[in-house]
Amino acid sequence: MNLDEKIYHLRKKLDDSISNNESYEKIYSISLELDELIAEYYRNEACKNK
């Protein structure tokens, strides 16, 4: 699974967690994980554009 797919699936997981009123801790944890993947994506894109 490439990085784009990982971001897509984690974003879906976050949306589902919010829709299902899951605990703040779980939503926050998923959000942090998603932030890390997005940061990795932008780092990779920056390296490609050099």
N, CA, C, O and CB atoms as a CASP TS submission, in Angstrom:
PFRMAT TS
TARGET T0000
AUTHOR 0000-0000-0000
METHOD Language model
MODEL 1
PARENT N/A
ATOM      1  N   MET     1       0.857  -1.177   0.000  1.00  0.00           N
ATOM      2  CA  MET     1       0.000   0.000   0.000  1.00  0.00           C
ATOM      3  C   MET     1       0.901   1.237   0.000  1.00  0.00           C
ATOM      4  O   MET     1       1.799   1.367   0.832  1.00  0.00           O
ATOM      5  CB  MET     1      -0.974  -0.001   1.235  1.00  0.00           C
ATOM      6  N   ASN     2       0.647   2.134  -0.938  1.00  0.00           N
ATOM      7  CA  ASN     2       1.469   3.339  -0.990  1.00  0.00           C
ATOM      8  C   ASN     2       0.967   4.389   0.006  1.00  0.00           C
ATOM      9  O   ASN     2      -0.065   4.210   0.653  1.00  0.00           O
ATOM     10  CB  ASN     2       1.476   3.916  -2.413  1.00  0.00           C
ATOM     11  N   LEU     3       1.701   5.457   0.109  1.00  0.00           N
ATOM     12  CA  LEU     3       1.406   6.487   1.113  1.00  0.00           C
ATOM     13  C   LEU     3       0.047   7.137   0.868  1.00  0.00           C
ATOM     14  O   LEU     3      -0.687   7.408   1.818  1.00  0.00           O
ATOM     15  CB  LEU     3       2.502   7.558   1.113  1.00  0.00           C
ATOM     16  N   ASP     4      -0.291   7.388  -0.384  1.00  0.00           N
ATOM     17  CA  ASP     4      -1.607   7.974  -0.698  1.00  0.00           C
ATOM     18  C   ASP     4      -2.736   7.085  -0.190  1.00  0.00           C
ATOM     19  O   ASP     4      -3.708   7.573   0.387  1.00  0.00           O
ATOM     20  CB  ASP     4      -1.754   8.190  -2.218  1.00  0.00           C
ATOM     21  N   GLU     5      -2.603   5.793  -0.405  1.00  0.00           N
ATOM     22  CA  GLU     5      -3.630   4.853   0.035  1.00  0.00           C
ATOM     23  C   GLU     5      -3.715   4.794   1.556  1.00  0.00           C
ATOM     24  O   GLU     5      -4.807   4.716   2.120  1.00  0.00           O
ATOM     25  CB  GLU     5      -3.350   3.461  -0.526  1.00  0.00           C
ATOM     26  N   LYS     6      -2.563   4.832   2.214  1.00  0.00           N
ATOM     27  CA  LYS     6      -2.550   4.824   3.683  1.00  0.00           C
ATOM     28  C   LYS     6      -3.269   6.054   4.228  1.00  0.00           C
ATOM     29  O   LYS     6      -4.048   5.956   5.176  1.00  0.00           O
ATOM     30  CB  LYS     6      -1.099   4.774   4.218  1.00  0.00           C
ATOM     31  N   ILE     7      -3.005   7.209   3.626  1.00  0.00           N
ATOM     32  CA  ILE     7      -3.659   8.450   4.057  1.00  0.00           C
ATOM     33  C   ILE     7      -5.164   8.348   3.832  1.00  0.00           C
ATOM     34  O   ILE     7      -5.950   8.713   4.707  1.00  0.00           O
ATOM     35  CB  ILE     7      -3.079   9.674   3.297  1.00  0.00           C
ATOM     36  N   TYR     8      -5.564   7.858   2.676  1.00  0.00           N
ATOM     37  CA  TYR     8      -6.990   7.715   2.361  1.00  0.00           C
ATOM     38  C   TYR     8      -7.687   6.833   3.393  1.00  0.00           C
ATOM     39  O   TYR     8      -8.737   7.201   3.919  1.00  0.00           O
ATOM     40  CB  TYR     8      -7.176   7.125   0.949  1.00  0.00           C
ATOM     41  N   HIS     9      -7.104   5.670   3.683  1.00  0.00           N
ATOM     42  CA  HIS     9      -7.732   4.723   4.611  1.00  0.00           C
ATOM     43  C   HIS     9      -7.762   5.265   6.043  1.00  0.00           C
ATOM     44  O   HIS     9      -8.740   5.074   6.766  1.00  0.00           O
ATOM     45  CB  HIS     9      -6.990   3.385   4.579  1.00  0.00           C
ATOM     46  N   LEU    10      -6.695   5.935   6.440  1.00  0.00           N
ATOM     47  CA  LEU    10      -6.668   6.493   7.791  1.00  0.00           C
ATOM     48  C   LEU    10      -7.650   7.660   7.913  1.00  0.00           C
ATOM     49  O   LEU    10      -8.273   7.835   8.960  1.00  0.00           O
ATOM     50  CB  LEU    10      -5.245   6.954   8.155  1.00  0.00           C
ATOM     51  N   ARG    11      -7.790   8.450   6.863  1.00  0.00           N
ATOM     52  CA  ARG    11      -8.766   9.545   6.875  1.00  0.00           C
ATOM     53  C   ARG    11     -10.182   8.973   7.000  1.00  0.00           C
ATOM     54  O   ARG    11     -11.012   9.516   7.729  1.00  0.00           O
ATOM     55  CB  ARG    11      -8.639  10.416   5.586  1.00  0.00           C
ATOM     56  N   LYS    12     -10.451   7.885   6.292  1.00  0.00           N
ATOM     57  CA  LYS    12     -11.761   7.216   6.389  1.00  0.00           C
ATOM     58  C   LYS    12     -11.982   6.698   7.806  1.00  0.00           C
ATOM     59  O   LYS    12     -13.074   6.836   8.358  1.00  0.00           O
ATOM     60  CB  LYS    12     -11.864   6.048   5.368  1.00  0.00           C
ATOM     61  N   LYS    13     -10.947   6.100   8.395  1.00  0.00           N
ATOM     62  CA  LYS    13     -11.043   5.589   9.764  1.00  0.00           C
ATOM     63  C   LYS    13     -11.345   6.731  10.741  1.00  0.00           C
ATOM     64  O   LYS    13     -12.157   6.574  11.652  1.00  0.00           O
ATOM     65  CB  LYS    13      -9.731   4.869  10.167  1.00  0.00           C
ATOM     66  N   LEU    14     -10.693   7.872  10.546  1.00  0.00           N
ATOM     67  CA  LEU    14     -10.939   9.034  11.402  1.00  0.00           C
ATOM     68  C   LEU    14     -12.379   9.521  11.237  1.00  0.00           C
ATOM     69  O   LEU    14     -13.067   9.779  12.226  1.00  0.00           O
ATOM     70  CB  LEU    14      -9.946  10.172  11.074  1.00  0.00           C
ATOM     71  N   ASP    15     -12.829   9.647  10.003  1.00  0.00           N
ATOM     72  CA  ASP    15     -14.211  10.088   9.752  1.00  0.00           C
ATOM     73  C   ASP    15     -15.219   9.140  10.399  1.00  0.00           C
ATOM     74  O   ASP    15     -16.194   9.577  11.010  1.00  0.00           O
ATOM     75  CB  ASP    15     -14.479  10.183   8.237  1.00  0.00           C
ATOM     76  N   ASP    16     -14.971   7.843  10.258  1.00  0.00           N
ATOM     77  CA  ASP    16     -15.871   6.852  10.865  1.00  0.00           C
ATOM     78  C   ASP    16     -15.866   6.956  12.392  1.00  0.00           C
ATOM     79  O   ASP    16     -16.915   6.845  13.027  1.00  0.00           O
ATOM     80  CB  ASP    16     -15.466   5.431  10.436  1.00  0.00           C
ATOM     81  N   SER    17     -14.700   7.166  12.971  1.00  0.00           N
ATOM     82  CA  SER    17     -14.600   7.287  14.428  1.00  0.00           C
ATOM     83  C   SER    17     -15.380   8.497  14.929  1.00  0.00           C
ATOM     84  O   SER    17     -16.061   8.436  15.953  1.00  0.00           O
ATOM     85  CB  SER    17     -13.131   7.393  14.860  1.00  0.00           C
ATOM     86  N   ILE    18     -15.267   9.588  14.195  1.00  0.00           N
ATOM     87  CA  ILE    18     -16.008  10.797  14.571  1.00  0.00           C
ATOM     88  C   ILE    18     -17.507  10.561  14.431  1.00  0.00           C
ATOM     89  O   ILE    18     -18.283  10.922  15.316  1.00  0.00           O
ATOM     90  CB  ILE    18     -15.573  12.001  13.702  1.00  0.00           C
ATOM     91  N   SER    19     -17.909   9.957  13.325  1.00  0.00           N
ATOM     92  CA  SER    19     -19.337   9.677  13.092  1.00  0.00           C
ATOM     93  C   SER    19     -19.923   8.747  14.148  1.00  0.00           C
ATOM     94  O   SER    19     -21.095   8.860  14.508  1.00  0.00           O
ATOM     95  CB  SER    19     -19.533   9.062  11.709  1.00  0.00           C
ATOM     96  N   ASN    20     -19.100   7.831  14.639  1.00  0.00           N
ATOM     97  CA  ASN    20     -19.557   6.864  15.639  1.00  0.00           C
ATOM     98  C   ASN    20     -19.385   7.354  17.074  1.00  0.00           C
ATOM     99  O   ASN    20     -19.582   6.596  18.023  1.00  0.00           O
ATOM    100  CB  ASN    20     -18.815   5.567  15.465  1.00  0.00           C
ATOM    101  N   ASN    21     -19.020   8.619  17.226  1.00  0.00           N
ATOM    102  CA  ASN    21     -18.840   9.224  18.548  1.00  0.00           C
ATOM    103  C   ASN    21     -17.898   8.411  19.434  1.00  0.00           C
ATOM    104  O   ASN    21     -18.164   8.204  20.618  1.00  0.00           O
ATOM    105  CB  ASN    21     -20.186   9.373  19.237  1.00  0.00           C
ATOM    106  N   GLU    22     -16.806   7.959  18.847  1.00  0.00           N
ATOM    107  CA  GLU    22     -15.828   7.211  19.635  1.00  0.00           C
ATOM    108  C   GLU    22     -15.112   8.153  20.591  1.00  0.00           C
ATOM    109  O   GLU    22     -15.282   9.370  20.519  1.00  0.00           O
ATOM    110  CB  GLU    22     -14.810   6.491  18.716  1.00  0.00           C
ATOM    111  N   SER    23     -14.322   7.596  21.474  1.00  0.00           N
ATOM    112  CA  SER    23     -13.687   8.396  22.518  1.00  0.00           C
ATOM    113  C   SER    23     -12.730   9.438  21.936  1.00  0.00           C
ATOM    114  O   SER    23     -12.150   9.257  20.865  1.00  0.00           O
ATOM    115  CB  SER    23     -12.939   7.490  23.485  1.00  0.00           C
ATOM    116  N   TYR    24     -12.591  10.514  22.671  1.00  0.00           N
ATOM    117  CA  TYR    24     -11.676  11.585  22.279  1.00  0.00           C
ATOM    118  C   TYR    24     -10.273  11.032  22.087  1.00  0.00           C
ATOM    119  O   TYR    24      -9.588  11.399  21.132  1.00  0.00           O
ATOM    120  CB  TYR    24     -11.669  12.710  23.329  1.00  0.00           C
ATOM    121  N   GLU    25      -9.839  10.159  22.977  1.00  0.00           N
ATOM    122  CA  GLU    25      -8.486   9.614  22.920  1.00  0.00           C
ATOM    123  C   GLU    25      -8.254   8.849  21.624  1.00  0.00           C
ATOM    124  O   GLU    25      -7.194   8.971  21.011  1.00  0.00           O
ATOM    125  CB  GLU    25      -8.229   8.703  24.119  1.00  0.00           C
ATOM    126  N   LYS    26      -9.234   8.065  21.208  1.00  0.00           N
ATOM    127  CA  LYS    26      -9.096   7.291  19.975  1.00  0.00           C
ATOM    128  C   LYS    26      -9.060   8.219  18.762  1.00  0.00           C
ATOM    129  O   LYS    26      -8.225   8.054  17.873  1.00  0.00           O
ATOM    130  CB  LYS    26     -10.252   6.278  19.839  1.00  0.00           C
ATOM    131  N   ILE    27      -9.959   9.185  18.730  1.00  0.00           N
ATOM    132  CA  ILE    27     -10.004  10.136  17.612  1.00  0.00           C
ATOM    133  C   ILE    27      -8.704  10.920  17.550  1.00  0.00           C
ATOM    134  O   ILE    27      -8.147  11.116  16.470  1.00  0.00           O
ATOM    135  CB  ILE    27     -11.211  11.101  17.751  1.00  0.00           C
ATOM    136  N   TYR    28      -8.219  11.368  18.694  1.00  0.00           N
ATOM    137  CA  TYR    28      -6.977  12.138  18.750  1.00  0.00           C
ATOM    138  C   TYR    28      -5.795  11.295  18.274  1.00  0.00           C
ATOM    139  O   TYR    28      -4.934  11.786  17.544  1.00  0.00           O
ATOM    140  CB  TYR    28      -6.725  12.648  20.179  1.00  0.00           C
ATOM    141  N   SER    29      -5.755  10.049  18.679  1.00  0.00           N
ATOM    142  CA  SER    29      -4.682   9.149  18.287  1.00  0.00           C
ATOM    143  C   SER    29      -4.664   8.941  16.770  1.00  0.00           C
ATOM    144  O   SER    29      -3.604   8.992  16.146  1.00  0.00           O
ATOM    145  CB  SER    29      -4.830   7.806  19.004  1.00  0.00           C
ATOM    146  N   ILE    30      -5.814   8.710  16.194  1.00  0.00           N
ATOM    147  CA  ILE    30      -5.903   8.535  14.740  1.00  0.00           C
ATOM    148  C   ILE    30      -5.489   9.825  14.038  1.00  0.00           C
ATOM    149  O   ILE    30      -4.787   9.796  13.027  1.00  0.00           O
ATOM    150  CB  ILE    30      -7.342   8.124  14.319  1.00  0.00           C
ATOM    151  N   SER    31      -5.928  10.945  14.578  1.00  0.00           N
ATOM    152  CA  SER    31      -5.592  12.241  14.001  1.00  0.00           C
ATOM    153  C   SER    31      -4.082  12.474  13.994  1.00  0.00           C
ATOM    154  O   SER    31      -3.528  12.953  13.004  1.00  0.00           O
ATOM    155  CB  SER    31      -6.292  13.357  14.772  1.00  0.00           C
ATOM    156  N   LEU    32      -3.427  12.139  15.086  1.00  0.00           N
ATOM    157  CA  LEU    32      -1.969  12.295  15.148  1.00  0.00           C
ATOM    158  C   LEU    32      -1.272  11.398  14.128  1.00  0.00           C
ATOM    159  O   LEU    32      -0.325  11.819  13.464  1.00  0.00           O
ATOM    160  CB  LEU    32      -1.457  11.975  16.561  1.00  0.00           C
ATOM    161  N   GLU    33      -1.744  10.174  14.011  1.00  0.00           N
ATOM    162  CA  GLU    33      -1.175   9.239  13.041  1.00  0.00           C
ATOM    163  C   GLU    33      -1.367   9.771  11.617  1.00  0.00           C
ATOM    164  O   GLU    33      -0.460   9.681  10.790  1.00  0.00           O
ATOM    165  CB  GLU    33      -1.824   7.840  13.189  1.00  0.00           C
ATOM    166  N   LEU    34      -2.525  10.312  11.343  1.00  0.00           N
ATOM    167  CA  LEU    34      -2.805  10.885  10.034  1.00  0.00           C
ATOM    168  C   LEU    34      -1.903  12.089   9.769  1.00  0.00           C
ATOM    169  O   LEU    34      -1.384  12.242   8.663  1.00  0.00           O
ATOM    170  CB  LEU    34      -4.282  11.290   9.930  1.00  0.00           C
ATOM    171  N   ASP    35      -1.714  12.935  10.766  1.00  0.00           N
ATOM    172  CA  ASP    35      -0.822  14.087  10.622  1.00  0.00           C
ATOM    173  C   ASP    35       0.588  13.649  10.248  1.00  0.00           C
ATOM    174  O   ASP    35       1.232  14.272   9.404  1.00  0.00           O
ATOM    175  CB  ASP    35      -0.790  14.902  11.917  1.00  0.00           C
ATOM    176  N   GLU    36       1.064  12.589  10.869  1.00  0.00           N
ATOM    177  CA  GLU    36       2.408  12.079  10.563  1.00  0.00           C
ATOM    178  C   GLU    36       2.503  11.607   9.119  1.00  0.00           C
ATOM    179  O   GLU    36       3.490  11.887   8.439  1.00  0.00           O
ATOM    180  CB  GLU    36       2.776  10.930  11.512  1.00  0.00           C
ATOM    181  N   LEU    37       1.489  10.897   8.649  1.00  0.00           N
ATOM    182  CA  LEU    37       1.498  10.424   7.262  1.00  0.00           C
ATOM    183  C   LEU    37       1.451  11.589   6.277  1.00  0.00           C
ATOM    184  O   LEU    37       2.132  11.570   5.253  1.00  0.00           O
ATOM    185  CB  LEU    37       0.316   9.482   7.013  1.00  0.00           C
ATOM    186  N   ILE    38       0.653  12.590   6.588  1.00  0.00           N
ATOM    187  CA  ILE    38       0.561  13.762   5.711  1.00  0.00           C
ATOM    188  C   ILE    38       1.896  14.503   5.686  1.00  0.00           C
ATOM    189  O   ILE    38       2.339  14.941   4.624  1.00  0.00           O
ATOM    190  CB  ILE    38      -0.575  14.711   6.179  1.00  0.00           C
ATOM    191  N   ALA    39       2.536  14.647   6.834  1.00  0.00           N
ATOM    192  CA  ALA    39       3.853  15.293   6.882  1.00  0.00           C
ATOM    193  C   ALA    39       4.866  14.498   6.058  1.00  0.00           C
ATOM    194  O   ALA    39       5.679  15.077   5.338  1.00  0.00           O
ATOM    195  CB  ALA    39       4.342  15.430   8.347  1.00  0.00           C
ATOM    196  N   GLU    40       4.813  13.181   6.165  1.00  0.00           N
ATOM    197  CA  GLU    40       5.706  12.323   5.375  1.00  0.00           C
ATOM    198  C   GLU    40       5.443  12.515   3.881  1.00  0.00           C
ATOM    199  O   GLU    40       6.379  12.574   3.085  1.00  0.00           O
ATOM    200  CB  GLU    40       5.521  10.833   5.765  1.00  0.00           C
ATOM    201  N   TYR    41       4.195  12.610   3.513  1.00  0.00           N
ATOM    202  CA  TYR    41       3.821  12.819   2.114  1.00  0.00           C
ATOM    203  C   TYR    41       4.452  14.118   1.600  1.00  0.00           C
ATOM    204  O   TYR    41       5.051  14.132   0.525  1.00  0.00           O
ATOM    205  CB  TYR    41       2.272  12.863   1.958  1.00  0.00           C
ATOM    206  N   TYR    42       4.319  15.203   2.362  1.00  0.00           N
ATOM    207  CA  TYR    42       4.867  16.492   1.924  1.00  0.00           C
ATOM    208  C   TYR    42       6.395  16.483   1.908  1.00  0.00           C
ATOM    209  O   TYR    42       7.005  17.120   1.049  1.00  0.00           O
ATOM    210  CB  TYR    42       4.367  17.614   2.836  1.00  0.00           C
ATOM    211  N   ARG    43       7.015  15.774   2.837  1.00  0.00           N
ATOM    212  CA  ARG    43       8.480  15.644   2.795  1.00  0.00           C
ATOM    213  C   ARG    43       8.907  14.923   1.524  1.00  0.00           C
ATOM    214  O   ARG    43       9.865  15.330   0.866  1.00  0.00           O
ATOM    215  CB  ARG    43       9.002  14.885   4.042  1.00  0.00           C
ATOM    216  N   ASN    44       8.200  13.858   1.181  1.00  0.00           N
ATOM    217  CA  ASN    44       8.517  13.117  -0.043  1.00  0.00           C
ATOM    218  C   ASN    44       8.323  13.971  -1.282  1.00  0.00           C
ATOM    219  O   ASN    44       9.141  13.926  -2.201  1.00  0.00           O
ATOM    220  CB  ASN    44       7.658  11.867  -0.142  1.00  0.00           C
ATOM    221  N   GLU    45       7.262  14.739  -1.318  1.00  0.00           N
ATOM    222  CA  GLU    45       6.994  15.612  -2.463  1.00  0.00           C
ATOM    223  C   GLU    45       8.065  16.696  -2.582  1.00  0.00           C
ATOM    224  O   GLU    45       8.478  17.037  -3.691  1.00  0.00           O
ATOM    225  CB  GLU    45       5.601  16.256  -2.336  1.00  0.00           C
ATOM    226  N   ALA    46       8.515  17.236  -1.455  1.00  0.00           N
ATOM    227  CA  ALA    46       9.550  18.257  -1.470  1.00  0.00           C
ATOM    228  C   ALA    46      10.857  17.699  -2.024  1.00  0.00           C
ATOM    229  O   ALA    46      11.571  18.385  -2.755  1.00  0.00           O
ATOM    230  CB  ALA    46       9.765  18.816  -0.065  1.00  0.00           C
ATOM    231  N   CYS    47      11.163  16.464  -1.676  1.00  0.00           N
ATOM    232  CA  CYS    47      12.390  15.829  -2.182  1.00  0.00           C
ATOM    233  C   CYS    47      12.294  15.583  -3.676  1.00  0.00           C
ATOM    234  O   CYS    47      13.295  15.704  -4.382  1.00  0.00           O
ATOM    235  CB  CYS    47      12.659  14.505  -1.449  1.00  0.00           C
ATOM    236  N   LYS    48      11.124  15.244  -4.169  1.00  0.00           N
ATOM    237  CA  LYS    48      10.936  15.013  -5.605  1.00  0.00           C
ATOM    238  C   LYS    48      11.126  16.286  -6.407  1.00  0.00           C
ATOM    239  O   LYS    48      11.603  16.245  -7.541  1.00  0.00           O
ATOM    240  CB  LYS    48       9.553  14.440  -5.875  1.00  0.00           C
ATOM    241  N   ASN    49      10.754  17.425  -5.821  1.00  0.00           N
ATOM    242  CA  ASN    49      10.770  18.691  -6.537  1.00  0.00           C
ATOM    243  C   ASN    49      12.112  19.417  -6.466  1.00  0.00           C
ATOM    244  O   ASN    49      12.233  20.534  -6.969  1.00  0.00           O
ATOM    245  CB  ASN    49       9.699  19.577  -6.000  1.00  0.00           C
ATOM    246  N   LYS    50      13.101  18.811  -5.859  1.00  0.00           N
ATOM    247  CA  LYS    50      14.414  19.472  -5.763  1.00  0.00           C
ATOM    248  C   LYS    50      15.208  19.251  -7.014  1.00  0.00           C
ATOM    249  O   LYS    50      16.337  19.730  -7.121  1.00  0.00           O
ATOM    250  CB  LYS    50      15.200  18.964  -4.558  1.00  0.00           C
TER
END
